[in-house]
Structure formats: C-alpha cells, structure tokens
Amino acid sequence: MDPMRERFCMLSDKELMLQTLNLNNVPSVELVDPKTCAYPIIGRKYGHHVGKDIFIINTQDQAMDEGYDYFTKLYVIEKEYRLEVQALNVKRIQIAVGQQVIFNEVPIRTEAFGWSWEFIDSTSIPTDWLNIAIRALYVTGLTNGFVKIGMLASGSVIVTDINSSEIPYSEPDITPKLPFTMGADIEFMLSCDDELLPASTFFPIKGAIGCDERQIEQDSGEYALAELRPEQAESPLELFGNIKKLILESSEKVPYENIQFHAGSMPFSGYQCGGHIHFGMPHSLSLLRALDHYLAIPAAMIEDPRTAKIRRRTKHGGLGRYRVKEYGFEYLSLSSWIIDPKLTISILCLARLVAAHHHELKSEFVFHPLVQRAYYQGNQIFLKQLWGDIKARLMKTSSYSQYESELSFLFEVIEKGYPYSEASDIRRNWEMTIPKKSYDRGHIIQIPKKTRLKYNLKEGQSATICAGKAISPAIIHAYPFSFRNSNMVHLSKSLREKLSLPKDWCPKLSSTNGVITLGPIVGILATRPFERQTTYFQHLCRLANEKQMLVYVFEPQDIDWDQKVIKGTSLQGDELFPFPAVIYDRYFLGGEKNVDIDEVRTKLQSVYKIPFINPPILFHLTGNKWETHQLLAREHKKYLPDSRLLEHPNDITEMLDSYGEIFLKPLGGALSKGVIRVIRRPTGIFWLDFNQKTFHQLNYIEELFTLLSPLLKNNPYLVQEGIQRKKYNGKNLEIRVYMQKTQKQIWYRTGMVARLTNEDVLTEASETNMRLSKVLNNLYPDPTDRRNVTNQLEKISRNIVTTIEEKIGAFGELAVDLCIDQYNSVKLLEINAKPDNLFSQIKAYKLRTLAGIRLLNYAALLAGYEEENK
C-alpha cells in the first residue's frame, strides 16, 4: 500500500468503511438516519475504541442529545466470526465465545463486552462466507486484515467490522508466464418486435451457442439470456475470430429481421448481461486490482451509465468480481462487450495487455472512495479525469505497440464518445446478413406465477382470452418481469392485434370457467369535438392507466359493426379497440350529425350485452322533467318546487296568481336552454327569454299566450314556481351534490360544489363555482348550523338517488342540484345524469381524483371484476 493511502486508510473512519461496503454490494451493517429510522438503533463515534463506542439508542432524543457521530441498525447476531485475510485468501478463522458477557444484544463481539476468540477449522463455514470476507477486505484497498462477519437468525451473514493487521504483508511479485490462454463467456439477449424473446426459443442450453442458466421463472424451461462460449486461444485476435464465428452461427439460427440481438449491461430491466473473460493463469491480488483499474474503469467510461450502474450492484457486477476455475480464473466485472466488432477486439487486447503487465501497473486510485462512488453511480465525467494517467501507463508497457492498432478504437471512443447504442441490433453492427423474414410468436399470453396459481392456470395451457367483446385462443407462458411486478400480464404482438389492444396497456386479469378476461375496458360514448369534456376524459384515461384499466372515447360513427371494433381515442391517440366491457355515456345531443343515438345505445346494450354505468332508461327519465317530478313527488314532495305540465293557459294564470314569478321549462331541456321567466308586477307582466337575453313587458296575459303558442307546438313545457334562493355576495346560490355508487354498490356523497350566478337561471356562461365549505362558513357562522345543513343536503340527495334506483334499476352516478330558499328550506332544482366534474374548477383535485376512481371501480364491478382492496 502506498504511504498516503496507508496514512488515511478508510478503516480509521468506520462510517466511511460501511458506506464503501454498501456501495460495493457487500452485505454489511446498515447505516441509518436517526430522524427517520425505527428504534432501537446503535450509536457510534468516530475512531477505534475497542468496542467501547457502541451504545444502544432507544429514542430520537437520546440519539440527538448524547453526541454520537453515526448510527447503525441493531441486529440480532447468532454467531460472530473473525477471519484473517491475506490478499485473496483466508488464513485463519476464529469464533466469538462468551465469557462474562454484557450487552449480549450489541451486534459486535468485543473483549470490552466479555467475549474472547477461539480458532476453528476453515471448513466449518461455507465458502460463500469466505468470499464475502475476502471481497470486503479487497474493496477497502487493504492487502491483509481482519474481517468480522455475523450470522443472523435467517442464516445469512453480514460484515460487522474490518480492522487492519499490525503485521505487514506484501504479495509476492510474480511475473506472468507467457503465453497464457484467454477465453470468454459473453451473454446477449433477443427481442422480437421490441419485446423480450427467450433465448431458448432458438438456442439449446449447452454448447458453444447456448443459454445462461437463469430462467425466466423457476422451472419454466424458458431461458432469457443467450451465451457464447468460444474456444480458448493464446492470442486475443484468435479469440476474437472464435467469437465472430459464433455470432455468425447464432445469427443463422435466427433468420428473422424482426428479431434483434442485444448486448451491453442490461438490455431488459432486471436482466443483466455479462462479458466474462477467462484467464489461463493464477489469480492474484495484483492482477485483480489491475483488471479493475485498467480494464473495468475504462470500460465504464463508455458503457451506458443508466443500466451499467444497475448491473454493477448485482452479484456479477462491480469491482473485484471473479471466480476461480481449473484453467485459472474468470473475471466477471465487465458488461457484455460484443456490441460491435471494434469494441470487442479492443476489450480483448486490453485485457491481454493488463494481464501480461499487471505487476507493472499501479492501482492506487481504484480504492479511493470518490472513484468508487463515481464508478457505481455511472459518473463518467469524474472517471474520465483518470483516463490520462491510465492511458499513459498502458502506453509504457512493452506489449502496447503490439496491440496499438486494436486499442486505438477504444482510446478514441473514450475521448470522443461511443457511437453505438446498447439498444442497437448487434447483428447489424457486425454487418451480418439478415433474411427479409418475420417471426410470429403466435398468440401468447405471459402471466406471473402468482396469478396463475390464483386462478389455477398452467404454463403451456391453451386458454380463451376475452378483452371487452373480443375473443381469441392463446397459450399461457411465464411472465419474464414478475420479479418487478407480479400483477402484470403481457400479450404477444399477434394476440394484441387479434384483440385490437394497444401495445403499452397492461391489463388486469380475471379467470372464470377457463376463460381469461382482460380489462376492464371502458368505452366513453361522446361526440366529437369533445371540447369542455376533453380534460375530464383525459383525467379518466390517466387514472385508468394507473389501475391497469383501459379507457377510450368514441362516437357512434367510429363503430365498425361488421368487424366489431371501434376507432377510439386514448391518451396515445386514435387507434382500433375492441367493443368495451362497459360504456360510460357522455353523449349530448346537438350539432348536425345525423345519428339515431337511441338505436346505437339499444344495439350496444341489448344485442352486445354491454352494461352502461348510467343506463339509457336513466337518461329517458332525467330527460323528461315532468316524469322526474311525478316520480319524486311521491316521497319527496316537500323538497320540490310546485310544478305542473303546461296543458292550458290557465296553468300559467293560476301559477302566476299563486307565486307572482314562474319559470317555463322545456321537458327535455338542458343547460337552461329554452327556459322562460315570467314575472307579474303591479306595472304589468314581464317575460324574459334566457336564450335571447331580452325582457318583454306585456299588458295582458293573452299577449303571453300569443308569444308561447309557437314554442308549445315544438316542445312540451313545464310550469314551475320561482324560488327566491339564498345569496352569497349578491349572487344566487345553487348546490350540486355529486352522488356515486362504489364497488360495494353503496351510494356515497363524493363532494358538493357551490354554484353561483348573477342571473335568475344558472347558465354555463353565467356560472361561477366555489368550494361549498367557504360559502357555508359565511352563511352559517355557527358550526352546528353548518353541520346540520350539510347533513340535510346529503340525506336528501341519498334519498333521491335511492328512489330513482328503485324505479329504474342500478346506475352509477347522479348530480343532485339543490338550493336553500328564503325560508331556509332545501329545494330540489334538478337531477343530472351526465354531470360535469366541477371539482377541478374549484381546485378540489383530491375530490376530482376520488370521483374518477369511484367511477372506474363501479365500471370494474359491472365488468365482473372483484372488489379492490384499496
């Protein structure tokens, strides 16, 4: 060890030592933050205090007040061992034996707490534990020292401490014997139409072109990674030729242009690819350090840092990774380097040069904490600051001139940037000829084991797949990413196309009687342009995506009845979808489109058996104000304004005589269209047409009848008393109560919104919305009064939706529009089966999300999905 590194050895800073072990993925004592961790924990101080600095901390106050420098997790250690490590070998092993032990729960055995050490045979602990101790000492940069490991109740071990040895040790300086052989095993992966394709689809498990032992799922028989095993050679150029031959042969085994070969560090998330190099020579500390410093660090300067830093945290990635073999040893730290031929030959030649001259190459920087952090975090800017020194030392070796041409490519891309993406097809980079043929995987559905067990589905089993109203047979396979998300399923390209499903949608799955249902799929029936509904639809689509549901919007003209597909619109744009499992009807009449919407609704509901969140019968009811009034008057008359069907002029006369102010409303009107206000005053009769925004003064009631006659020929009207509503800041107040049914089929009040207007009739142009709580706080300063009003609004709304449901059957949502009159009584103004979601207008975003989630959960219920836990 050089004097500077010896003077500032990281073992003098135990916190830094633990950080280094964690960075190198060595199982070790975990550092914790006393402000956020669970107690009890261990408090420690900087320096080496023979264990006397170790204290159990039970509270945050104790941690903050008693002057500890850093903190670690408290472990229950069953046994603790102390291993004396020299270079890459364990020389002796001791076990901690209790004498007069105090603080048995402290996770480090020391003499200060009554422990002593007894020697045991090295064969008494597993080889894996020995390797953990060797690598723990290695990554600290020491050549010899003592590593303590503790066995947990689970049977696994962690490194608890490392201390340097007082006895100096120097590894013998042995010049490598030349020539030596080199070999490799290099992994790559396949994709078909940009989706992971198991390598075992085309390659056997064993042989020069085979598969890595990692299966997509235990006992699945599907192997994700292909592996090239070229013949060993004494020359890197000869080894390169052997590799190129295997790449050509593997390409010939996969003669399809829609299949790609991928190398690099991690072509698919969770599947790391290695480029292991075999050396026909003994391993040594000097050689391993040189390979890390002069091969792994330069390679890290050109690898894709996004995936490489993930691989470096695996058991095959990172510094100091090797395996002893009969022929010598296997160096594991590199990612797959066969992305292109120039990189391949450069890496092989550099490996040969470093191995031949490792005794000449100093490696003092590789164990610096900043260098290690940059390596594991993929900080290429920092690492490239080392390149000038590394390059200069390599060029001074006697073998450099022999490989200068091959190394020039690597040196150049380190300095100027690597031209190839790790996502590229390596066959094209190697200029392989690829036939113009496409591979069809067939109709495959990949399902995680957890889900298969839940529904008693077998791998390799044929199944019927249903998505909305689309049906197709398929074969069940294991899902290759269940370790990341055990609730996902994946469909092959041909199966997605058969079912008209978008590529990026990951559906929920349910299975009954051998039929696998994907969904839920919800179609929103509307009319283009969606205009003010666009934001609402996009919000539902986003929520659905988070819940693994599929929502798209369509209008009647988008339906292809013959092919049973719909050209709908989702967040990804326009594409074909299957008929949905549930329909959310947001279709409003208007415009010039010639569509018999009632026929479309009937066909979808009756012929294709698609349930509606709010069925057409509800729209028929709410679209007829008189029919709605008659239904609700049976049980809720005291909350209804006096109303009658306009059948004779006397209906107007009598209502004016009773109330002085009335409203004439079209039975099927919406958004206050066609509403007429009539007022009797001592000076005469006044008529206000809200469409024309004009007042007309009439002298005789007969003039009113003359004006109304043309209107009554086209639409039946309702005569309704005028209600003097409560005001807020001079504006008339109406209250919208948004009622929704949950997946448990229980009605809930999702929220209430105050709707204000300067006019006597609320219109889209005059409406201003506010949080009801703010309005009620002003109108009812007493909290008890506010609570009573809120409870009354909810109770009335709940009773109204219950009455309607008893009449027409189940439905999912309803807006109940209420007001409070001058006598402080609650009155029903209207019910709305296609309410706008007003929560975003009052910035009540949590209520907007809650409303969307309840709607989607109810849709899932209609589609036959089980109730969610959340």
Residue pairs with C-beta under 8 A, 6 or more apart in sequence:
1 9
1 141
1 142
1 143
2 362
2 364
4 364
5 141
5 364
5 367
9 140
9 141
9 142
9 164
10 16
10 17
10 20
10 140
10 141
10 369
11 17
11 140
11 142
11 145
11 162
11 163
11 164
12 47
12 48
13 46
14 44
14 46
14 48
14 70
14 161
15 31
15 44
15 46
15 69
15 70
16 369
17 140
17 162
18 28
18 29
18 30
18 31
18 72
19 31
19 369
20 139
20 140
20 369
20 372
21 28
21 136
21 139
21 140
21 159
22 28
22 30
22 31
23 372
23 373
23 376
24 135
24 139
24 318
24 319
24 320
24 372
24 376
25 313
25 314
25 315
25 318
26 132
26 135
26 136
26 139
26 159
27 132
27 156
27 157
27 158
27 159
28 136
28 158
28 159
28 160
29 72
29 73
29 75
29 107
29 158
29 159
29 160
30 72
30 73
31 70
31 71
31 72
31 73
32 41
32 71
32 72
32 73
33 71
34 41
34 57
34 60
34 63
34 64
34 71
35 60
37 71
37 73
39 57
39 58
39 59
39 60
40 56
40 57
40 58
40 74
41 56
41 57
41 63
41 71
41 72
41 73
41 74
42 54
42 55
42 56
42 57
42 71
42 72
42 73
42 74
42 106
42 107
43 54
43 55
43 56
43 57
43 62
43 63
43 66
43 68
43 71
44 53
44 54
44 55
44 68
44 69
44 70
44 71
44 72
45 53
45 67
45 68
45 69
46 69
46 70
47 53
48 163
50 110
50 111
50 112
51 106
51 108
51 110
51 111
51 112
51 113
52 110
52 112
54 106
54 108
54 110
55 66
55 68
56 74
56 103
56 105
56 106
57 63
57 66
57 68
57 71
63 71
72 107
74 105
74 107
75 107
75 150
75 152
75 158
76 105
76 107
76 152
76 153
77 107
77 108
77 109
77 150
77 151
77 152
77 160
78 150
78 151
78 152
78 153
79 95
79 96
79 150
79 151
80 95
80 96
80 108
80 109
80 148
80 149
80 150
80 151
80 160
81 93
81 94
81 95
81 96
81 120
81 125
81 129
81 148
81 149
81 150
81 151
82 93
82 94
82 95
82 96
82 117
82 146
82 147
82 148
83 90
83 92
83 93
83 94
83 130
83 133
83 146
83 147
83 148
83 149
84 90
84 91
84 92
84 93
84 144
84 145
84 146
84 165
85 91
85 133
85 134
85 137
85 144
85 145
85 146
85 147
86 143
86 144
86 169
87 143
87 144
87 169
87 171
87 284
87 285
88 134
88 138
88 283
88 284
88 285
88 288
89 134
90 122
90 130
90 133
90 134
92 119
92 122
93 119
93 120
93 121
93 122
93 124
93 125
94 117
94 118
94 119
94 120
95 117
95 118
95 120
96 109
96 115
96 116
96 117
97 115
97 116
97 117
97 118
98 104
98 109
98 114
98 115
99 114
99 115
99 116
100 114
101 113
101 114
101 115
102 113
102 114
103 113
106 113
107 150
107 160
108 148
108 150
108 160
108 161
109 115
109 148
122 130
129 149
129 157
132 149
132 157
132 159
133 147
133 149
133 159
135 320
136 147
136 159
136 162
137 144
137 145
137 147
137 162
138 285
138 288
138 320
139 319
139 320
139 367
139 372
140 162
140 367
141 366
141 367
142 162
142 164
143 169
143 170
143 171
143 285
144 164
144 165
144 167
144 169
145 162
145 163
145 164
145 165
146 162
146 163
146 164
146 165
147 159
147 161
147 162
148 159
148 160
148 161
148 162
148 163
149 157
149 158
149 159
149 160
150 157
150 158
150 160
151 157
152 158
171 284
171 285
171 286
173 286
173 359
174 284
174 359
175 359
176 281
176 287
176 355
176 356
176 358
176 359
177 281
178 356
179 234
179 235
180 234
180 279
180 280
180 281
180 328
180 355
180 356
181 232
181 233
181 234
181 278
181 279
181 280
181 327
181 328
182 232
182 233
182 234
182 235
182 236
182 239
182 277
182 278
182 279
182 280
182 348
182 351
182 352
182 355
183 230
183 231
183 232
183 233
183 239
183 277
183 278
183 280
183 327
184 228
184 229
184 230
184 239
184 243
184 275
184 276
184 277
184 278
184 348
185 227
185 228
185 229
185 274
185 276
185 278
185 330
186 227
186 228
186 243
186 263
186 274
186 275
186 276
186 336
186 337
186 338
187 212
187 225
187 226
187 227
187 228
187 263
187 273
187 274
187 275
187 336
188 225
188 226
188 228
188 261
188 262
188 263
188 267
188 273
188 336
188 338
188 426
189 196
189 199
189 224
189 225
189 226
189 261
189 262
189 263
189 267
189 268
189 271
189 273
190 196
190 197
190 198
190 199
190 201
190 202
190 226
190 254
190 259
190 260
190 261
190 262
191 197
191 259
191 260
191 262
191 267
191 268
192 256
192 258
192 259
192 439
192 441
192 493
193 258
193 493
194 260
195 490
195 492
195 493
196 224
196 268
196 271
196 480
196 481
197 259
197 441
198 216
198 222
198 223
198 224
198 480
199 211
199 212
199 223
199 224
199 225
199 226
199 227
200 211
200 221
200 222
200 223
202 253
202 254
203 209
203 210
203 211
203 226
203 250
203 253
204 210
204 211
205 211
205 213
205 223
207 229
208 228
208 229
208 230
208 231
208 246
208 249
209 226
209 227
209 228
209 229
209 246
209 249
209 250
209 253
210 226
210 227
210 229
211 223
211 225
211 226
211 227
212 223
212 224
212 225
212 226
212 227
213 223
214 223
214 224
214 225
214 271
215 221
215 222
215 223
215 224
216 222
216 223
216 224
216 478
216 479
216 480
217 449
217 478
217 479
217 480
217 482
220 459
220 477
220 478
222 477
222 478
222 480
224 268
224 271
224 480
225 271
225 273
226 250
226 261
228 243
228 246
228 247
228 250
228 338
229 246
230 239
230 242
230 243
230 245
230 246
231 242
232 239
232 278
232 280
232 327
233 239
233 241
233 242
235 352
236 345
236 348
236 349
236 351
236 352
236 403
236 406
237 345
237 348
237 349
237 406
239 348
240 341
240 344
240 345
240 348
243 338
243 344
244 341
244 344
244 430
247 261
247 338
247 426
247 427
247 430
247 432
248 430
248 432
250 261
251 261
251 427
251 432
251 434
254 261
254 439
255 434
255 435
255 437
256 434
256 435
256 437
256 438
256 439
257 434
257 435
257 436
257 437
257 438
258 438
258 439
259 439
260 425
260 427
261 425
261 426
261 427
262 268
262 273
262 422
262 423
262 424
262 425
262 426
263 273
263 275
263 335
263 336
263 337
263 338
263 339
263 422
263 426
264 273
264 303
264 304
264 307
264 308
264 335
264 336
264 339
264 422
264 423
265 272
265 273
265 303
265 304
265 307
265 308
265 310
265 311
265 317
265 335
265 336
265 422
266 272
266 273
266 307
266 308
266 310
266 311
266 335
267 273
267 422
267 423
268 480
268 481
269 481
269 484
270 481
270 483
270 484
271 480
272 310
272 311
272 314
272 316
272 317
272 335
273 311
273 335
273 336
274 311
274 316
274 317
274 332
274 334
274 335
274 336
275 334
275 335
275 336
275 337
275 338
275 347
276 316
276 330
276 331
276 332
276 334
277 330
277 331
277 334
277 347
277 348
277 351
278 325
278 327
278 328
278 329
278 330
278 331
279 287
279 328
279 329
279 330
279 331
279 351
279 355
280 327
280 328
281 287
281 328
281 329
281 355
282 328
282 329
283 322
283 324
283 328
283 329
284 358
286 358
286 359
287 355
287 358
288 320
288 322
288 331
289 358
289 363
289 366
290 354
290 355
290 357
290 358
290 361
290 363
291 331
291 333
291 351
291 354
291 355
291 358
292 319
292 320
292 333
292 363
292 366
293 361
293 363
293 365
293 366
293 390
294 350
294 354
294 361
294 363
294 390
294 393
294 394
295 331
295 333
295 334
295 347
295 350
295 351
295 354
296 319
296 333
296 334
296 375
297 366
297 371
297 375
297 383
297 386
297 390
298 350
298 387
298 390
298 410
298 414
299 334
299 335
299 337
299 347
300 308
300 375
300 378
300 380
300 383
301 380
301 383
301 384
301 387
301 414
302 343
302 410
302 413
302 414
302 418
303 335
303 378
303 422
304 421
304 422
305 377
305 378
305 379
305 380
306 378
307 422
308 317
308 335
308 378
309 376
309 377
309 378
311 317
311 335
312 318
312 375
312 376
313 376
315 321
316 332
316 333
317 332
317 333
317 335
318 333
318 376
319 333
319 366
319 372
319 375
320 333
321 331
321 332
321 333
322 329
322 330
322 331
322 332
322 333
323 329
323 330
323 332
331 351
334 347
337 343
337 344
337 347
338 344
338 426
339 420
339 422
339 424
339 426
339 429
340 420
340 426
340 429
340 430
341 429
341 430
342 409
343 409
343 410
343 413
343 418
343 420
345 406
345 409
346 406
346 407
346 409
346 410
347 410
348 406
349 403
349 406
349 407
350 394
350 403
350 407
350 410
352 399
352 403
353 394
353 397
353 399
353 400
353 403
353 407
354 361
354 394
356 397
356 399
357 397
357 398
357 399
360 397
361 393
361 394
361 397
362 393
365 371
365 386
365 389
366 372
370 382
371 382
371 383
371 386
373 379
374 382
374 383
375 383
384 414
387 414
387 415
391 411
394 400
394 407
400 407
413 419
420 429
427 434
428 434
440 494
441 492
441 493
441 494
442 475
442 492
442 494
442 495
443 465
443 472
443 473
443 474
443 475
443 492
443 494
443 495
443 498
444 474
444 475
444 477
444 491
444 492
444 495
445 463
445 465
445 474
445 475
445 476
445 477
445 489
445 490
445 491
445 492
445 495
445 516
446 476
446 477
446 478
446 479
446 480
446 489
446 490
446 491
447 457
447 476
447 477
447 478
447 479
447 489
447 509
448 478
448 479
448 482
448 485
448 486
448 487
448 488
448 489
449 478
449 479
449 482
449 486
450 482
450 486
450 487
451 457
451 486
451 487
451 489
451 509
452 458
452 459
452 476
455 509
455 510
455 511
455 516
456 511
457 463
457 476
457 511
457 516
458 476
459 476
459 477
459 478
460 475
460 476
460 477
461 475
461 476
462 473
462 474
462 475
462 476
463 473
463 474
463 475
463 476
463 511
463 514
463 515
463 516
464 471
464 472
464 473
464 474
464 514
464 515
464 516
465 471
465 472
465 473
465 474
465 491
465 495
465 499
465 515
465 516
465 518
466 515
466 516
466 517
466 518
467 499
467 500
467 501
467 507
467 517
467 518
467 519
467 521
467 578
468 519
468 521
468 523
468 577
468 578
468 579
468 580
468 581
469 564
469 578
469 579
469 580
469 581
469 608
469 610
470 498
470 499
470 500
470 501
470 564
470 565
470 578
470 579
472 495
472 498
472 499
474 491
474 495
474 516
479 488
479 489
479 490
480 490
481 488
481 490
482 488
487 508
487 548
488 506
488 548
489 506
489 507
489 509
489 518
490 506
491 499
491 501
491 518
493 503
496 502
496 503
499 518
499 578
500 565
500 576
500 577
500 578
501 507
501 518
501 550
501 577
501 578
502 550
502 570
502 572
502 575
502 577
504 572
505 545
505 550
506 548
507 518
507 519
507 521
507 548
507 549
507 550
508 518
508 519
508 520
508 547
508 548
508 549
508 860
508 865
509 516
509 517
509 518
510 516
510 517
510 864
510 865
510 866
511 517
512 864
517 581
517 863
517 864
519 549
519 550
519 581
519 860
519 863
519 865
520 549
520 550
520 581
520 582
520 856
520 859
520 860
520 863
520 865
521 549
521 550
521 551
521 552
521 577
521 578
521 580
521 581
521 582
521 863
522 540
522 544
522 549
522 550
522 551
522 552
522 580
522 581
522 582
522 583
522 584
522 856
522 859
522 863
523 551
523 552
523 553
523 554
523 566
523 568
523 577
523 579
523 580
523 582
523 583
523 584
524 537
524 540
524 551
524 552
524 553
524 554
524 583
524 584
524 586
525 554
525 555
525 556
525 583
525 584
525 585
525 586
525 587
525 600
525 601
526 533
526 537
526 553
526 554
526 555
526 586
526 587
526 588
527 555
527 587
527 588
527 590
527 591
527 593
528 555
530 537
530 553
532 836
533 586
533 836
535 840
536 836
536 837
536 840
537 551
537 553
537 586
538 571
539 837
539 840
539 848
539 852
540 551
540 584
540 852
540 855
540 856
541 551
541 552
541 570
541 571
542 571
543 849
543 852
543 853
543 856
544 550
544 551
544 856
545 571
547 853
547 856
547 860
549 856
549 859
549 860
550 570
550 577
551 570
551 856
552 566
552 568
552 569
552 570
552 577
552 580
553 568
553 569
553 570
554 566
554 567
554 568
554 569
554 577
555 587
555 593
555 595
556 587
556 595
556 597
556 600
557 593
557 595
558 566
558 567
558 568
559 566
559 600
560 566
560 567
561 603
564 578
564 579
565 576
565 577
565 578
565 579
566 576
566 577
566 578
566 579
566 580
567 574
567 575
567 576
567 577
568 574
568 575
568 576
568 577
570 577
579 604
579 608
579 610
580 610
581 610
581 611
581 862
581 863
581 864
582 610
582 611
582 612
582 613
582 859
582 862
582 863
583 604
583 605
583 610
583 611
583 612
583 613
584 612
584 613
584 614
584 855
584 859
585 601
585 612
585 613
585 614
585 616
585 619
585 834
586 834
587 597
588 670
588 834
589 597
598 616
601 612
601 616
602 616
604 610
605 611
605 612
605 615
605 616
611 862
611 863
613 811
613 812
613 813
613 855
613 858
613 859
613 862
614 811
614 812
614 813
614 814
614 833
614 834
615 808
615 809
615 811
617 808
617 809
618 804
618 808
618 811
618 814
618 833
619 833
619 834
621 627
621 628
621 631
621 804
621 807
621 808
621 833
622 628
622 831
622 832
622 833
623 667
623 668
623 670
624 667
624 668
625 643
625 665
625 666
625 667
625 668
625 669
625 718
625 830
626 643
626 645
626 667
626 716
626 718
627 667
628 831
629 640
629 643
629 718
631 803
631 804
631 807
632 639
632 640
632 800
632 803
632 804
632 828
633 640
634 803
635 799
635 803
636 796
636 799
636 800
636 803
636 828
638 825
639 796
639 818
639 825
639 826
639 827
639 828
640 827
640 828
641 720
641 721
641 723
641 827
641 828
641 829
642 655
642 658
642 659
642 720
642 721
643 718
643 719
643 720
643 721
644 651
644 655
644 718
644 719
645 651
645 716
645 718
645 719
646 652
646 664
646 712
646 716
646 717
646 718
646 719
649 701
649 705
651 719
652 662
652 664
652 678
652 701
652 704
652 705
652 708
652 719
653 701
655 662
655 719
655 721
656 662
656 678
656 680
656 685
656 701
658 721
659 721
659 722
660 679
660 680
660 681
660 722
661 677
661 678
661 679
661 680
661 721
661 722
662 677
662 678
662 719
662 720
662 721
662 722
663 675
663 676
663 677
663 678
663 719
663 720
663 721
663 722
663 761
664 675
664 676
664 677
664 678
664 708
664 717
664 718
664 719
664 720
665 674
665 675
665 676
665 717
665 718
665 720
666 673
666 674
666 675
666 715
666 716
666 717
666 718
667 715
667 716
667 717
667 718
668 715
669 675
669 715
671 763
671 764
672 690
672 761
672 762
672 763
672 764
673 691
674 691
674 711
674 715
675 690
675 761
676 687
676 688
676 689
676 690
676 708
676 711
677 687
677 688
677 690
677 722
677 760
677 761
678 685
678 686
678 687
678 688
678 704
679 685
679 686
679 688
679 722
680 686
683 697
684 697
684 698
684 699
685 697
685 698
685 699
685 700
685 701
685 703
685 704
686 695
686 696
686 697
686 698
687 695
687 696
687 697
687 698
687 704
687 707
688 694
688 695
688 696
688 760
689 696
690 759
690 761
690 763
696 707
698 704
698 707
708 717
711 717
722 760
723 819
723 821
723 827
723 829
724 821
724 822
725 732
725 733
725 734
725 819
725 820
725 821
725 822
726 732
726 733
726 779
726 819
726 820
726 821
726 822
726 824
727 733
728 754
728 756
728 770
728 775
728 778
728 779
729 756
730 758
731 756
731 757
731 758
731 768
732 756
732 757
732 758
732 759
732 760
732 762
732 819
733 754
733 755
733 756
733 775
733 779
733 819
733 820
734 754
734 755
734 756
734 757
734 762
734 817
734 818
734 819
734 829
735 752
735 753
735 754
735 755
735 772
735 793
735 817
735 818
735 819
735 820
736 752
736 753
736 755
736 815
736 816
736 817
736 818
736 835
736 838
737 749
737 752
737 793
737 794
737 797
737 815
737 816
737 817
737 818
738 749
738 750
738 751
738 752
738 753
738 813
738 815
738 835
738 837
738 838
738 839
738 851
739 747
739 748
739 749
739 750
739 797
739 798
739 801
739 813
739 814
739 815
739 816
740 747
740 748
740 750
740 812
740 813
740 851
740 854
740 855
740 858
741 747
741 748
741 810
741 811
741 812
741 813
741 854
741 858
742 748
742 854
742 857
742 858
743 857
743 858
743 860
743 861
743 867
743 868
744 867
745 810
745 861
747 798
747 801
747 802
748 854
749 794
749 797
749 798
750 847
750 850
750 851
750 854
751 839
751 844
751 847
751 850
751 851
752 772
752 790
752 793
753 769
753 770
753 771
753 772
753 838
753 839
753 841
753 842
753 844
754 769
754 770
754 771
754 772
754 774
754 775
755 762
755 767
755 768
755 769
755 817
755 838
756 767
756 768
756 769
756 770
756 775
757 763
757 766
757 767
757 768
758 766
759 766
769 838
769 841
769 842
770 842
771 842
771 844
776 786
776 789
776 790
777 786
780 786
780 789
789 820
792 826
793 818
793 826
796 816
796 818
796 826
796 828
797 816
797 818
800 814
800 816
800 828
800 831
801 814
801 816
804 811
804 814
804 831
805 811
811 833
812 855
812 858
812 859
812 862
813 833
813 835
813 855
813 858
814 831
814 832
814 833
814 835
815 831
815 832
815 833
815 835
816 828
816 831
816 832
817 828
817 829
817 830
817 831
817 832
818 826
818 827
818 828
818 829
819 826
819 827
819 829
820 826
820 827
821 827
837 848
837 851
837 852
839 845
839 847
839 848
839 851
840 848
857 867
857 868
860 868
861 867
